[in-house]
Every structure is written in structure tokens, then in C-alpha cells.
Amino acid sequence: MSKFARIIGTGSYLPPKIVTNHDLEKILDTSDEWIVARTGIKERRRVTDETTCDLATIASNNALEAAGINASELDLIILATTTPDKIFPATATILQNAIGASCPAFDLQSVCSGFIYALTTAEQFIKTGAANKVLVVGSETLSRIVDWKDRSTAILFGDGAGAVVLSGDEETGILHSKLFSDGSYLSSLQVSNNYINETGYIEMAGNEVFKIAVNRLSSLAEETLKECNMSTDELDWMVPHQANIRIISAVAKRIKTPMEKVVVTLNKHGNTSAASIPLALDVAVRDGRIKKGDNLLFEGIGGGFSWGSALVQF
Ligand code: ACO
């Protein structure tokens, strides 16, 4: 049993194919100017023949290397994804085999809040003593469920993967986390199929999602800091789900955090759903912005709606 679950290594991976806004101008009635002004996105990645597990495998190996541990030392793997390779088996088990681990592995589906849900679940295993070293991954190939003829959604999403290794720690780690769901918003954001025998695409009431995201994430950030007795000044970095720069900056403004303390990657990644927070985290760790001991606020919201936050001492 450990007091905290601490992040001891991060990793990420993006497929090499870049789709710029100018590329989208050629297939949709849209413009780089509109997309940048309304979302902040300039480009995103798209898989060609890579699977969700392929992306997760490279991100996971990078995280294991950063943590300085071997896959055989893992006690548990949790993979957050909305775009699994197959209906079954769980993509997490394909990942387990690919990285050479032998521990239990399962998928967790909570769309854009998937990483926060997976992190919080892993934390419970560590705090109860059921596991000590846990790999938490967010990996998505959302381009497979985007309707490339729908300009209101096709511009938003990207493919990628991010991973963290958690380890039991007596000193510090995840300080606080909060999870929420409200299933009454089904029709605001969903995939339009019955899963078994139809191909479905993302359907979204963008304006409604936007307003709810700003309201819920702003209140959540305030509550999370308050419940941890932490002032905004003590927060070193906000690492939010990367959906829209206007959502991110509205939340930062509400908690009086300057944008210089917010990690933003959506200009290059788009919205990678469950992968967006661990991807942004890894970018900022590897470029030296996030350092050991920094206080980080993760938060995200997505389909369901489901949303959540985690305050982490890195
Ligand atoms: N290019 C040009 N024009 C467009 C495009 C486009 N790609 N998409 C929509 N438009 C048009 C609309 O048709 C509309 O035209 P009209 O006024 O003639 O009817 C106009 O632009 C305004 O449309 P709105 O939907 O009101 O635009 P809005 O400013 O709300 O921006 C957007 C749309 C970017 C989708 C925004 O609502 C948003 O980001 N919402 C959050 C959704 C989100 O991020 N979802 C991801 C999953 S949940 C999550 O991660 C939080």
C-alpha cells in the first residue's frame, strides 16, 4: 500500500502523416483562417495504416524508458481509448503482448476524459496495494470515426498516443482527483452507430458542447484547487484536454492563470481525445518546461458527458 501514485515516466507518439488546414481546404468548404480563429488548430496527425495499439506501443515504450523500468515489472496496464483496434480483445491486451508485459490489462472508455478516468483508476490500485507499477495510456485513431465530409467536426480531431508510468510513493504524486458523468447529454456528442454492424461517425452540437465545456471545466478547476487548499499562484502548469483554444483560455482566465502557465499542443495535434493530456504532458516534460516537483492541473471533458480533473505533484 502506498500513500501516493506518482508519475515516474512519460512518453508519446504521433503518426508521421501531417494534415494541415490547407490540406482540409482542398476537400472541405473551410479555410485556415476560420479554423485557426475558431479553434486554434493549424494541423493534426492522421494514421495511414497504423492501429491504435501501434501508436500506444511506441508511446508506452518511451514512457517505460523514461521511467527506467522494464515492461516485465508492470503490475497493471490501463488503456484509455474510444477507438480500440477491435470490439474484442481489449486493445490493452494487444499492447501488453507488444511491449512484453505479463500483467493484467484492460481498456477504459471515457472519450476525452478517458486519461483522467484511467489515471484515477490506476491511483486506486496503487493506494490499495493491489498494484505498484501501472502503465496508463491514452491512444486514439479518431480519424477512423470522423466524417471527412462534415466540416464542423473533421477539422477538430487528430490521431496520437501518450503514456505515463505510475509508481507507489510515500512523499508525493496525485494529490487529488475528481470524476463526473451526466448521461443526459447523449445527443450532444456521440458516434451515430450501434457499434456492431454499422460504421458511425462523430456527431456533435459544437456550440452546446463548447458552452458546457467552458462552464464545467472552469468550476471544476476552481473546486479542485480549493479542495487541495492550493492557490493559483502555487500551480505551475495547467495541462488541459486539447479541444479548442477558446475553451482552454476561458478556463485559464476564470482561475486567473496566465496562458504562459498553460501547456498548449492543439495547434499541432488537434483534439486527440484520451491521448491529448498525456501527449501534452510528455511534450512539456521533454522540452524542459515541466520539472520534478511542479504542481500540475489536468482536466478534461468529453462525450457522455464525462469530465474530471487531477491535481498532480510531478
Ligand atoms: N469552416 C468554415 N465554417 C464553418 C466550419 C468550418 N470548418 N464549421 C462550421 N462553420 C460555420 C457554420 O456552418 C456556421 O455557419 P452559419 O453561421 O452560416 O450557420 C458558422 O461557421 C458558425 O458555426 P458555429 O458552430 O456556431 O461555430 P463555433 O464558433 O461554435 O465553432 C466549433 C464551432 C469549433 C466546433 C466550436 O463550437 C467548438 O470547438 N466546440 C467544442 C467542441 C469540441 O471541442 N468537441 C470535441 C469533443 S468534446 C471536447 O473535447 C470538449
Residues whose N, C-alpha, C, O or C-beta is under 5 A from the ligand:
A	BS01	ACO	D29 T30 S31 W34 R38 T39 C112 R151 S152 I155 G206 N207 V209 F210 A213 A243 N244 I301 G302
